[in-house]
Amino acid sequence: MLLSIDNIVVHYGRLAAVRGISLEVQPGEIVCIVGPNGAGKSTTLLTVGGALSPSSGTIRFEGRTIAGAEPEEIARLGLAIVPEGRHIFATLTVNENLRIGAGMRRDRHQFAQDFERVLSYFPRLAERLRFPAGRLSGGEQQMLAIGRALLTKPRLIAIDEPSLGLAPLVVDQVYEILAELRRRENLTMLIVEQSTRRAVQCADRIYVLRSGRIELAGSSSELTGGQLLERAYFGFTGA
């Protein structure tokens, strides 16, 4: 098991935003967490990445307990987070933003080779290396955030809302790149997404989160067709 979350509870003050969820990510998988706004999806990802600490429950990465660890420590173990809003450094150049990833690595001698490989996935970034990152379009900033995470050489990359605020055509491009990364590098991914259609298209397995709880979980093939996925997403419990 690459990532294992077991019965975590996460509070904001007295409010329980995540209420005892459990999920797993196997090496080489793409796993999606889907759900409406306020379901606890981003809170789950922030907790995995160390920005929040669970009130209870365990999180293990490659068998090592990481719940409550510092984000830098978690990143050095090989778990990279691409947060909602991308969090790029707007006044730094594209090149400088990408090279931030080198600080997490022990094999810096191989960074130049990996840098060129990442640019091969994102030719738009290669054309804009000297641009301030704040001048990029929303889609280009998302690509920059993903590229920066890749340059930490992660075992697992967790991406929060890769389609947020982007035009449908740009979203298609982002997901095509993610699919290519999976095909060529067997990269393991945990993706938070609002769109069930996107989740079914890209993921091996899906967890539906609603009001801080897992309402439904299964493989994409199991959840394709019928109304199970939609009912869990929108909270329909009747016949």
C-alpha positions as a Python dict, from the first residue, in 0.01 Angstrom:
ca = {
    (1, 'M'): (0, 0, 0),
    (2, 'L'): (143, 338, -96),
    (3, 'L'): (-104, 557, 94),
    (4, 'S'): (-345, 439, 362),
    (5, 'I'): (-591, 663, 546),
    (6, 'D'): (-771, 494, 834),
    (7, 'N'): (-1070, 650, 1008),
    (8, 'I'): (-938, 1006, 1025),
    (9, 'V'): (-1135, 1285, 1188),
    (10, 'V'): (-1038, 1647, 1122),
    (11, 'H'): (-1176, 1947, 1309),
    (12, 'Y'): (-1184, 2320, 1245),
    (13, 'G'): (-1235, 2433, 1601),
    (14, 'R'): (-1540, 2240, 1721),
    (15, 'L'): (-1661, 2164, 1369),
    (16, 'A'): (-1576, 1817, 1234),
    (17, 'A'): (-1502, 1873, 865),
    (18, 'V'): (-1394, 1512, 807),
    (19, 'R'): (-1578, 1242, 1001),
    (20, 'G'): (-1394, 912, 1009),
    (21, 'I'): (-1297, 848, 646),
    (22, 'S'): (-1075, 566, 524),
    (23, 'L'): (-922, 521, 179),
    (24, 'E'): (-629, 353, 7),
    (25, 'V'): (-404, 427, -289),
    (26, 'Q'): (-206, 144, -446),
    (27, 'P'): (117, 203, -644),
    (28, 'G'): (43, 303, -1003),
    (29, 'E'): (-323, 388, -940),
    (30, 'I'): (-520, 701, -1008),
    (31, 'V'): (-771, 746, -727),
    (32, 'C'): (-1029, 1026, -728),
    (33, 'I'): (-1213, 1182, -436),
    (34, 'V'): (-1531, 1347, -565),
    (35, 'G'): (-1804, 1539, -390),
    (36, 'P'): (-1987, 1872, -376),
    (37, 'N'): (-1852, 2191, -223),
    (38, 'G'): (-1799, 2161, 150),
    (39, 'A'): (-1777, 1781, 144),
    (40, 'G'): (-1433, 1777, 307),
    (41, 'K'): (-1228, 1694, -2),
    (42, 'S'): (-969, 1971, 30),
    (43, 'T'): (-950, 1920, 406),
    (44, 'T'): (-861, 1556, 345),
    (45, 'L'): (-583, 1651, 104),
    (46, 'L'): (-446, 1921, 335),
    (47, 'T'): (-436, 1665, 615),
    (48, 'V'): (-252, 1413, 399),
    (49, 'G'): (2, 1683, 308),
    (50, 'G'): (61, 1788, 670),
    (51, 'A'): (-101, 2132, 659),
    (52, 'L'): (-366, 2004, 903),
    (53, 'S'): (-343, 1741, 1177),
    (54, 'P'): (-619, 1486, 1230),
    (55, 'S'): (-797, 1477, 1564),
    (56, 'S'): (-788, 1098, 1543),
    (57, 'G'): (-713, 820, 1298),
    (58, 'T'): (-394, 729, 1112),
    (59, 'I'): (-231, 814, 781),
    (60, 'R'): (50, 596, 648),
    (61, 'F'): (271, 652, 347),
    (62, 'E'): (469, 345, 242),
    (63, 'G'): (390, 201, 584),
    (64, 'R'): (524, 503, 773),
    (65, 'T'): (290, 706, 992),
    (66, 'I'): (278, 1066, 867),
    (67, 'A'): (-27, 1207, 1049),
    (68, 'G'): (90, 1525, 1220),
    (69, 'A'): (428, 1533, 1041),
    (70, 'E'): (553, 1862, 896),
    (71, 'P'): (471, 1927, 527),
    (72, 'E'): (842, 1946, 436),
    (73, 'E'): (906, 1606, 591),
    (74, 'I'): (612, 1453, 405),
    (75, 'A'): (730, 1606, 77),
    (76, 'R'): (1079, 1464, 127),
    (77, 'L'): (928, 1117, 171),
    (78, 'G'): (790, 1146, -183),
    (79, 'L'): (435, 1274, -141),
    (80, 'A'): (380, 1595, -340),
    (81, 'I'): (70, 1812, -299),
    (82, 'V'): (-66, 2047, -567),
    (83, 'P'): (-309, 2256, -358),
    (84, 'E'): (-625, 2430, -470),
    (85, 'G'): (-532, 2768, -614),
    (86, 'R'): (-191, 2636, -735),
    (87, 'H'): (14, 2853, -492),
    (88, 'I'): (275, 2952, -747),
    (89, 'F'): (512, 3243, -674),
    (90, 'A'): (375, 3513, -901),
    (91, 'T'): (680, 3745, -895),
    (92, 'L'): (929, 3465, -966),
    (93, 'T'): (988, 3342, -1319),
    (94, 'V'): (856, 3011, -1447),
    (95, 'N'): (1212, 2880, -1436),
    (96, 'E'): (1257, 2987, -1073),
    (97, 'N'): (925, 2834, -970),
    (98, 'L'): (1018, 2501, -1126),
    (99, 'R'): (1361, 2493, -964),
    (100, 'I'): (1208, 2522, -618),
    (101, 'G'): (1142, 2150, -653),
    (102, 'A'): (1516, 2077, -646),
    (103, 'G'): (1538, 2167, -278),
    (104, 'M'): (1336, 1856, -184),
    (105, 'R'): (1570, 1616, -361),
    (106, 'R'): (1878, 1428, -251),
    (107, 'D'): (1986, 1343, -609),
    (108, 'R'): (2037, 1698, -734),
    (109, 'H'): (2287, 1576, -993),
    (110, 'Q'): (1994, 1429, -1189),
    (111, 'F'): (1779, 1740, -1166),
    (112, 'A'): (1885, 1884, -1504),
    (113, 'Q'): (1776, 1569, -1685),
    (114, 'D'): (1444, 1560, -1501),
    (115, 'F'): (1394, 1933, -1565),
    (116, 'E'): (1413, 1876, -1941),
    (117, 'R'): (1181, 1576, -1917),
    (118, 'V'): (918, 1778, -1729),
    (119, 'L'): (938, 2055, -1990),
    (120, 'S'): (871, 1793, -2258),
    (121, 'Y'): (530, 1739, -2096),
    (122, 'F'): (466, 2114, -2073),
    (123, 'P'): (599, 2281, -2390),
    (124, 'R'): (406, 2599, -2306),
    (125, 'L'): (620, 2636, -1994),
    (126, 'A'): (936, 2577, -2195),
    (127, 'E'): (840, 2876, -2412),
    (128, 'R'): (786, 3096, -2104),
    (129, 'L'): (1073, 3011, -1872),
    (130, 'R'): (1169, 3378, -1827),
    (131, 'F'): (813, 3502, -1779),
    (132, 'P'): (695, 3602, -1431),
    (133, 'A'): (462, 3322, -1325),
    (134, 'G'): (189, 3575, -1244),
    (135, 'R'): (159, 3655, -1616),
    (136, 'L'): (63, 3300, -1708),
    (137, 'S'): (-293, 3200, -1786),
    (138, 'G'): (-486, 2990, -1534),
    (139, 'G'): (-418, 2672, -1730),
    (140, 'E'): (-48, 2750, -1758),
    (141, 'Q'): (-29, 2816, -1383),
    (142, 'Q'): (-190, 2477, -1318),
    (143, 'M'): (68, 2315, -1544),
    (144, 'L'): (342, 2502, -1360),
    (145, 'A'): (217, 2380, -1023),
    (146, 'I'): (206, 2020, -1147),
    (147, 'G'): (548, 2050, -1311),
    (148, 'R'): (700, 2191, -991),
    (149, 'A'): (555, 1901, -794),
    (150, 'L'): (693, 1650, -1045),
    (151, 'L'): (1042, 1793, -1000),
    (152, 'T'): (1038, 1686, -635),
    (153, 'K'): (1044, 1333, -784),
    (154, 'P'): (736, 1212, -595),
    (155, 'R'): (613, 858, -544),
    (156, 'L'): (261, 999, -522),
    (157, 'I'): (123, 1332, -641),
    (158, 'A'): (-202, 1461, -487),
    (159, 'I'): (-382, 1730, -688),
    (160, 'D'): (-667, 1941, -555),
    (161, 'E'): (-926, 2047, -817),
    (162, 'P'): (-708, 2050, -1134),
    (163, 'S'): (-1007, 2175, -1334),
    (164, 'L'): (-1102, 2461, -1100),
    (165, 'G'): (-1160, 2788, -1286),
    (166, 'L'): (-1035, 2657, -1621),
    (167, 'A'): (-1207, 2649, -1958),
    (168, 'P'): (-1320, 2300, -2068),
    (169, 'L'): (-1059, 2283, -2346),
    (170, 'V'): (-781, 2367, -2099),
    (171, 'V'): (-913, 2109, -1854),
    (172, 'D'): (-894, 1850, -2133),
    (173, 'Q'): (-529, 1944, -2190),
    (174, 'V'): (-445, 1912, -1820),
    (175, 'Y'): (-605, 1569, -1795),
    (176, 'E'): (-435, 1454, -2115),
    (177, 'I'): (-101, 1543, -1955),
    (178, 'L'): (-194, 1354, -1637),
    (179, 'A'): (-290, 1049, -1844),
    (180, 'E'): (42, 1069, -2029),
    (181, 'L'): (232, 1086, -1701),
    (182, 'R'): (52, 775, -1586),
    (183, 'R'): (127, 590, -1912),
    (184, 'R'): (492, 690, -1942),
    (185, 'E'): (602, 710, -1579),
    (186, 'N'): (348, 493, -1394),
    (187, 'L'): (295, 789, -1160),
    (188, 'T'): (53, 731, -873),
    (189, 'M'): (-207, 1006, -829),
    (190, 'L'): (-473, 1108, -580),
    (191, 'I'): (-702, 1366, -741),
    (192, 'V'): (-974, 1575, -577),
    (193, 'E'): (-1241, 1660, -832),
    (194, 'Q'): (-1598, 1792, -836),
    (195, 'S'): (-1684, 1642, -1173),
    (196, 'T'): (-1797, 1280, -1158),
    (197, 'R'): (-1756, 1258, -1535),
    (198, 'R'): (-1389, 1350, -1512),
    (199, 'A'): (-1339, 1107, -1226),
    (200, 'V'): (-1493, 816, -1415),
    (201, 'Q'): (-1283, 897, -1722),
    (202, 'C'): (-946, 914, -1548),
    (203, 'A'): (-958, 712, -1225),
    (204, 'D'): (-913, 347, -1140),
    (205, 'R'): (-1113, 391, -820),
    (206, 'I'): (-1345, 660, -685),
    (207, 'Y'): (-1446, 768, -336),
    (208, 'V'): (-1757, 986, -305),
    (209, 'L'): (-1729, 1222, -9),
    (210, 'R'): (-2028, 1405, 131),
    (211, 'S'): (-2061, 1599, 458),
    (212, 'G'): (-1723, 1470, 569),
    (213, 'R'): (-1805, 1101, 519),
    (214, 'I'): (-1745, 842, 247),
    (215, 'E'): (-2085, 778, 90),
    (216, 'L'): (-1971, 539, -182),
    (217, 'A'): (-1649, 376, -301),
    (218, 'G'): (-1567, 148, -590),
    (219, 'S'): (-1384, 103, -917),
    (220, 'S'): (-1471, 329, -1208),
    (221, 'S'): (-1611, 30, -1397),
    (222, 'E'): (-1839, -57, -1104),
    (223, 'L'): (-1968, 299, -1075),
    (224, 'T'): (-2010, 372, -1448),
    (225, 'G'): (-2371, 366, -1562),
    (226, 'G'): (-2675, 353, -1339),
    (227, 'Q'): (-2741, 613, -1073),
    (228, 'L'): (-2531, 500, -776),
    (229, 'L'): (-2263, 766, -827),
    (230, 'E'): (-2508, 1052, -877),
    (231, 'R'): (-2724, 948, -582),
    (232, 'A'): (-2423, 935, -350),
    (233, 'Y'): (-2291, 1269, -482),
    (234, 'F'): (-2620, 1457, -439),
    (235, 'G'): (-2730, 1273, -126),
    (236, 'F'): (-3038, 1104, -268),
    (237, 'T'): (-3142, 824, -39),
    (238, 'G'): (-3491, 747, -162),
    (239, 'A'): (-3597, 495, -426),
}
